[in-house]
Amino acid sequence: MLRKYFKWIFFLSIVINTLTCIAAEQKFTNHEGKAINFEDYKDKWQLFTYVSSECKYCRKEIAILNELINAYPDKLIVFGINNEGLTNDELNKFITEAKIKFTMLRQDPAALLHVKHVKMVPTTVIIKQNGSVLDPIVGFRSRKQLEEVLFKK
């Protein structure tokens, strides 16, 4: 019985190790094609926002996120994800029109963020400095509301 138990532990450890390696090797690039390594930002709060070019509340939240990264450059990094499947040209046009000042990702980091397919925008997911992922925030939030989530003691 004990031998069977150890076999299962060994098997599970191999599976977990494999999945961890796959997640660690997953590559992300920004809208310019440059590699992004989220580990480089582990000393900051990482805010991931799903946005759409057609969403008026997304554009309002984009302006707020631009303000936040200017106000807290040492504490916060923002990554945007467009869930419309825009081409590179369309994404670059959206970035220019919406005056996005943060990094837009080409790939959806949903697995990293522990979220399923995002159906409503804006949706925001925050990773704390300790690596824990907060529950998704669905819908528009004001600057004050976002600051309360980010910097509550």
KEDO-832577 format. One record per residue (C-alpha): x, y, z; residue number from 0; chain; residue in one letter. Coordinates in steps of 0.25 Angstrom, whole numbers, plus 5000, padded with zeros to 4 digits. Example, Ala and Ser with C-alpha at 12.3 -4.5 7.8 and 13.67 -1.06 7.14 Angstrom:
<<5049; 4982; 5031>; 0; "A"; "A">
<<5055; 4996; 5029>; 1; "A"; "S">
***
This chain:
<<5000; 5000; 5000>; 0; "A"; "M">
<<5011; 5010; 5004>; 1; "A"; "L">
<<5019; 5006; 4991>; 2; "A"; "R">
<<5006; 5010; 4983>; 3; "A"; "K">
<<5005; 5023; 4990>; 4; "A"; "Y">
<<5019; 5027; 4987>; 5; "A"; "F">
<<5017; 5023; 4972>; 6; "A"; "K">
<<5006; 5033; 4972>; 7; "A"; "W">
<<5014; 5044; 4979>; 8; "A"; "I">
<<5025; 5042; 4969>; 9; "A"; "F">
<<5016; 5042; 4957>; 10; "A"; "F">
<<5009; 5055; 4962>; 11; "A"; "L">
<<5022; 5062; 4964>; 12; "A"; "S">
<<5026; 5059; 4950>; 13; "A"; "I">
<<5013; 5064; 4944>; 14; "A"; "V">
<<5014; 5077; 4953>; 15; "A"; "I">
<<5028; 5079; 4949>; 16; "A"; "N">
<<5025; 5077; 4934>; 17; "A"; "T">
<<5014; 5087; 4935>; 18; "A"; "L">
<<5022; 5097; 4943>; 19; "A"; "T">
<<5033; 5096; 4932>; 20; "A"; "C">
<<5023; 5098; 4921>; 21; "A"; "I">
<<5017; 5111; 4928>; 22; "A"; "A">
<<5031; 5116; 4930>; 23; "A"; "A">
<<5035; 5114; 4916>; 24; "A"; "E">
<<5022; 5121; 4910>; 25; "A"; "Q">
<<5027; 5133; 4902>; 26; "A"; "K">
<<5020; 5146; 4901>; 27; "A"; "F">
<<5023; 5158; 4892>; 28; "A"; "T">
<<5018; 5172; 4892>; 29; "A"; "N">
<<5012; 5179; 4880>; 30; "A"; "H">
<<5025; 5182; 4875>; 31; "A"; "E">
<<5030; 5168; 4875>; 32; "A"; "G">
<<5039; 5169; 4887>; 33; "A"; "K">
<<5040; 5158; 4897>; 34; "A"; "A">
<<5033; 5160; 4910>; 35; "A"; "I">
<<5038; 5153; 4923>; 36; "A"; "N">
<<5028; 5155; 4934>; 37; "A"; "F">
<<5039; 5151; 4944>; 38; "A"; "E">
<<5046; 5164; 4941>; 39; "A"; "D">
<<5034; 5171; 4948>; 40; "A"; "Y">
<<5032; 5163; 4960>; 41; "A"; "K">
<<5036; 5174; 4969>; 42; "A"; "D">
<<5024; 5182; 4964>; 43; "A"; "K">
<<5009; 5180; 4964>; 44; "A"; "W">
<<5005; 5175; 4950>; 45; "A"; "Q">
<<4992; 5179; 4944>; 46; "A"; "L">
<<4986; 5172; 4932>; 47; "A"; "F">
<<4975; 5178; 4925>; 48; "A"; "T">
<<4966; 5172; 4914>; 49; "A"; "Y">
<<4961; 5183; 4905>; 50; "A"; "V">
<<4954; 5185; 4892>; 51; "A"; "S">
<<4955; 5196; 4881>; 52; "A"; "S">
<<4940; 5198; 4881>; 53; "A"; "E">
<<4938; 5199; 4896>; 54; "A"; "C">
<<4936; 5213; 4901>; 55; "A"; "K">
<<4938; 5209; 4916>; 56; "A"; "Y">
<<4951; 5202; 4911>; 57; "A"; "C">
<<4956; 5215; 4906>; 58; "A"; "R">
<<4952; 5222; 4919>; 59; "A"; "K">
<<4960; 5212; 4927>; 60; "A"; "E">
<<4972; 5213; 4917>; 61; "A"; "I">
<<4973; 5228; 4921>; 62; "A"; "A">
<<4972; 5224; 4936>; 63; "A"; "I">
<<4983; 5213; 4934>; 64; "A"; "L">
<<4992; 5223; 4927>; 65; "A"; "N">
<<4991; 5232; 4939>; 66; "A"; "E">
<<4994; 5221; 4949>; 67; "A"; "L">
<<5006; 5217; 4942>; 68; "A"; "I">
<<5011; 5231; 4942>; 69; "A"; "N">
<<5007; 5233; 4957>; 70; "A"; "A">
<<5014; 5220; 4961>; 71; "A"; "Y">
<<5025; 5216; 4952>; 72; "A"; "P">
<<5033; 5209; 4963>; 73; "A"; "D">
<<5021; 5201; 4968>; 74; "A"; "K">
<<5012; 5197; 4956>; 75; "A"; "L">
<<5013; 5191; 4942>; 76; "A"; "I">
<<5002; 5190; 4932>; 77; "A"; "V">
<<5000; 5180; 4921>; 78; "A"; "F">
<<4988; 5181; 4911>; 79; "A"; "G">
<<4982; 5170; 4904>; 80; "A"; "I">
<<4972; 5172; 4892>; 81; "A"; "N">
<<4962; 5161; 4891>; 82; "A"; "N">
<<4957; 5164; 4877>; 83; "A"; "E">
<<4968; 5157; 4869>; 84; "A"; "G">
<<4973; 5170; 4863>; 85; "A"; "L">
<<4984; 5169; 4852>; 86; "A"; "T">
<<4997; 5176; 4856>; 87; "A"; "N">
<<4993; 5188; 4848>; 88; "A"; "D">
<<4980; 5189; 4854>; 89; "A"; "E">
<<4986; 5188; 4868>; 90; "A"; "L">
<<4996; 5199; 4865>; 91; "A"; "N">
<<4985; 5208; 4860>; 92; "A"; "K">
<<4977; 5205; 4873>; 93; "A"; "F">
<<4989; 5208; 4882>; 94; "A"; "I">
<<4991; 5221; 4875>; 95; "A"; "T">
<<4976; 5225; 4874>; 96; "A"; "E">
<<4974; 5221; 4889>; 97; "A"; "A">
<<4987; 5228; 4893>; 98; "A"; "K">
<<4991; 5215; 4900>; 99; "A"; "I">
<<5004; 5217; 4908>; 100; "A"; "K">
<<5006; 5203; 4913>; 101; "A"; "F">
<<5010; 5190; 4907>; 102; "A"; "T">
<<5000; 5183; 4899>; 103; "A"; "M">
<<5002; 5168; 4898>; 104; "A"; "L">
<<5001; 5159; 4885>; 105; "A"; "R">
<<4998; 5147; 4893>; 106; "A"; "Q">
<<4987; 5145; 4903>; 107; "A"; "D">
<<4993; 5141; 4917>; 108; "A"; "P">
<<4980; 5135; 4922>; 109; "A"; "A">
<<4986; 5122; 4927>; 110; "A"; "A">
<<4997; 5130; 4935>; 111; "A"; "L">
<<4985; 5139; 4940>; 112; "A"; "L">
<<4977; 5127; 4944>; 113; "A"; "H">
<<4965; 5132; 4936>; 114; "A"; "V">
<<4956; 5126; 4925>; 115; "A"; "K">
<<4952; 5133; 4912>; 116; "A"; "H">
<<4949; 5147; 4915>; 117; "A"; "V">
<<4935; 5151; 4910>; 118; "A"; "K">
<<4933; 5165; 4916>; 119; "A"; "M">
<<4942; 5177; 4915>; 120; "A"; "V">
<<4949; 5183; 4921>; 121; "A"; "P">
<<4953; 5172; 4930>; 122; "A"; "T">
<<4965; 5174; 4939>; 123; "A"; "T">
<<4974; 5164; 4946>; 124; "A"; "V">
<<4985; 5168; 4956>; 125; "A"; "I">
<<4997; 5160; 4961>; 126; "A"; "I">
<<5002; 5165; 4974>; 127; "A"; "K">
<<5017; 5166; 4977>; 128; "A"; "Q">
<<5017; 5153; 4985>; 129; "A"; "N">
<<5012; 5146; 4972>; 130; "A"; "G">
<<4997; 5144; 4976>; 131; "A"; "S">
<<4987; 5146; 4966>; 132; "A"; "V">
<<4975; 5154; 4970>; 133; "A"; "L">
<<4961; 5151; 4965>; 134; "A"; "D">
<<4957; 5158; 4952>; 135; "A"; "P">
<<4951; 5171; 4952>; 136; "A"; "I">
<<4940; 5172; 4942>; 137; "A"; "V">
<<4935; 5185; 4937>; 138; "A"; "G">
<<4940; 5199; 4937>; 139; "A"; "F">
<<4946; 5204; 4950>; 140; "A"; "R">
<<4950; 5218; 4954>; 141; "A"; "S">
<<4964; 5222; 4957>; 142; "A"; "R">
<<4961; 5223; 4972>; 143; "A"; "K">
<<4955; 5209; 4972>; 144; "A"; "Q">
<<4967; 5203; 4965>; 145; "A"; "L">
<<4976; 5210; 4975>; 146; "A"; "E">
<<4968; 5204; 4986>; 147; "A"; "E">
<<4970; 5190; 4980>; 148; "A"; "V">
<<4985; 5192; 4977>; 149; "A"; "L">
<<4990; 5199; 4990>; 150; "A"; "F">
<<4980; 5196; 5001>; 151; "A"; "K">
<<4989; 5192; 5013>; 152; "A"; "K">
***
